[in-house]
Amino acid sequence: MKKIISIVLSVAMLLCALAFVSCGKTESSKVKVIDIALSEEEYAFGVNSSDSELLAKTNEYLAKIKADGTFDAICDKYFSDGTPTKVKSATEDSSKDQLVVATSTGFEPFEMVDGNGEYYGIDLEIAAGLAKYLGKELVIKDMKFEAVVTSVQQGICDIAMAGLTVTPSRKEQVTFSDTYYNASQVLMVPADNTEFDNCKTAEDVVAILNKKTTATKIGCQEGTTGGIYITGDADDPDGYGFPGLPVTKMAYDYAGLAVTAMINVQIDYVIVDNAPAKSIAKAVNG
């Protein structure tokens, strides 16, 4: 119970912080997204490697909702002017037939929770549909991002639905479904920052970032690709091959908290997935 209350309060505080920032609407309290892909990634859902039946049913459901327009309709709620559908989680009960989903809220627009403890987001609306398709009761287990894959690997949860990028290291822990979304890392900066205005390519952006030093602080969400992009993983044969940046990484539990820190001049920039970046910018700028 304490964990649930803590999660709700944390997200409520995050939403309040973003709302407070957006009220002033001065250039110094606004942000902008440098809409140039720094990396290309694929999102998929992760299931326990021994659960071939759930994997097959998940892929079957993904194919169905892509073919009948349901997937596009869900995305339109978050990328256009649609109204998100709130998703309720049942209480976990081993005596019931349930689909236990591991997620990590605070990653807009894929997984969020409001002040009333109701869930919403692209992944979680898909989770609700998948549970119904399977004839199971939906249970959502909200946790830190870095625990999501492990919880499925260890059999604590059935499926990981958390804006997961498919990586070689994660493939060793779980089996991934078919890809359902293509993502990329992008840079967020204060609205009055003009350093990157003339950039046309990722190389242009990186050339500027590579001139920085450890005095420059770049924020990210803990455990995500953004953090790996900052620190680099060129020496990891199973990694992305990111060379890293000559800056200081500042990791936060939620991407929105990193943006709030940037607005408060605690850090200089933020690197995050493109969809969350645009959602957060829209919320902050009003």
Sequence and secondary structure as in RCSB ss.txt:
>XXXX:A:sequence
MKKIISIVLSVAMLLCALAFVSCGKTESSKVKVIDIALSEEEYAFGVNSSDSELLAKTNEYLAKIKADGTFDAIC
DKYFSDGTPTKVKSATEDSSKDQLVVATSTGFEPFEMVDGNGEYYGIDLEIAAGLAKYLGKELVIKDMKFEAVVT
SVQQGICDIAMAGLTVTPSRKEQVTFSDTYYNASQVLMVPADNTEFDNCKTAEDVVAILNKKTTATKIGCQEGTT
GGIYITGDADDPDGYGFPGLPVTKMAYDYAGLAVTAMINVQIDYVIVDNAPAKSIAKAVNG
>XXXX:A:secstr
 HHHHHHHHHHHHHHHHHHHHHHH  GGG EEEE   S  EEE  EE TT HHHHHHHHHHHHHHHHSSHHHHHH
HHHHSS     B      TTS EEEEEE SSBTTTBEE TTS EESHHHHHHHHHHHHHT EEEEEE  HHHHHH
HHHTTSSSEE SS B  HHHHTTSEE    EEE EEEEEETT  TTTT  SHHHHHHHHTT  TTSEEEEETTSH
HHHHHH  TT TTS      SSEEEEESSHHHHHHHHHTTSSSEEEEEHHHHHHHHHHHH 
